[in-house]
Amino acid sequence: MVPVAAAALLLLASGSVFAQATRTWVSGVGDDVNPCSRTAPCKTWAGAISKTAAGGTINCLDPGGFGTVTITKSMTISCKPSEGSALASGSNGVVINGVGINVVLRGLEIDGGPDSSPGLNGVRFLQGASLVVEDSTIRDFKAGGSNGYGIVVLNPSMLAKVTVVRSMITGNGAGTAGGGIQIAPTGSGSVDLTVIDSVLADNTVGLRVDSASTTGRIHVAASRTTASGAPYHGFVALGTGGPVRMTLQDVLAVSNAGEAVRAVGAAAIVRVGGSVLAGNGVGFSAVASGRIYSYGNNQVDDNSIAGAATTSALR
């Protein structure tokens, strides 16, 4: 009887050690068989996620490559000041797929790998309630086709709120496909997107929102953000399905081969104030009944074609 009792106690102890914690840790010298505590960290985010309670936080003890991960519950992955990275050659960096979940990604570097084996998407948001990407770098996702985005929001089953703050999204997309940020919900999905103090550089398209496949709405607010170096467009609103409303305040759209600001379709309205559109193929472009409203204080200069807002000097 004593050995049986001892074994039971051992099992109970083992279960308590590996119970889900509200805060777990990863390290470049960790091991996924560990409980992911500060003194016994895990090696990867995928290893830590099963040992982290819903609503909990995974922290990085030191800089390192912690692999790709799929998130199905509310969670924060925070790697400030120790940067956490993921090399996603041939795959997605972070996939978010959980009804009603809230996810924060902070201080991450998500790399699409070499052109010979390009990553699919940096952050692929399939469903959830909210996503915050803060102080992060997402670069070089060039798979092409329906992939090749730094951040892509595809199929929220409800209203999804997405916020990008102080982040760099660069070098994403290949040929005519992909780009920096793509918002394209389906069904009745709606998205509120906020982008602040961020750089969208050298992507196929900087920021593109598309309501063609949803009856829901897409609302975008971008401030103090740069879209530059795109072989196509800087900021694009496609409103051929549900309503699209894009507000750009204090943005830079510079050196894009196509349009700096483009509105397409009767459901697309873009409002622009205090912004610089310079060195692009076209400054303002409103087509197929799309509308661009200017607050009359923008600087539109040195574009091959200046274009014109649908309505100027809004009050």
Secondary structure by P-SEA (a helix, b strand, c coil): caaaaaaaaaaaaaaaaacccccccccccccccccccccccccccccccccccccbbbbbcccccccccccccbbbbccccbbbbbbccccccbbbbccbbbbbbcbbbbbcccccbbbcccbbbccccccccccbbbccccccccccccccccccccbbbbbbccccccccccccccccbbbbbccbbbbbbbbcccccccccccbbbbcccccbbbbbbbccccccccccccbbbbccccbbbbbbccccccccccccbbbccccbbbbbcccccccccccccccccbbbbbccccccccccccccccccccc
